[in-house]
Amino acid sequence: MEINENLQAERNLKGAEFEKTGNLEKAVELYEENVAESFKGNHPYDRLATIYKNQNDIENEIRVLEKAIIVFEEITLEDRLEGLPKLFRFKNRLEKAVQTQTQLAKLARQKKSKLK
């Protein structure tokens, strides 16, 4: 599959415009296309992780961050200087998201056991 970097950049720009106008559904759709194509920049991963976090959709936040880590591990191997700090940032965000997911699951179990 041939990747069109201009199209990917255009999706990011349009996604940002949709976010500004409150059309998160369309923004997510465009960012997800770039994530599916392993876009080699942080924008769609950052934006999707933030949108999903704000929507309390921890599973999708984690999925996007895991994909970002894979992409930025490749970028780091290619010796692109910006790769390593972004890789560390995505790993840190993933760790926090997993902690949140664990805490929410624990709270749900506690609530369920109190209902019995």
Phi, psi and omega in degrees: 000127179275133181263128177260100183296329177294319178296318179298316179297320178297320177300317180298317179296315179294321178300317178297321177297315179298321177300316181299328181268002177087007180268073183294328181301314180289322178299314179300317180302314181291316179296321180297325177299317179292322178296318179299330179266010179056049178310135185263054175205160188276342190308303185294329180289315178299312184293315180296316180300319180292315179300312181296322177298314180295335178268005184057033177258075187295323181300314179289326175301313180297316180302314181293318180294322177297319178295319179299320180297317178300313182296316184282341169293319177296316180300319180296320178295333178279003180064030173278124188300326183285348186294314188295311179297324179290323176300313179298320180296316179295321178296321178295316178297320179297316179302316179294320180295319179295320177298317178298315179300317180297316179296319179295320178295320179297315178297320179296319178295319179296317179296318180296319182290331178287334181282344183284000000 
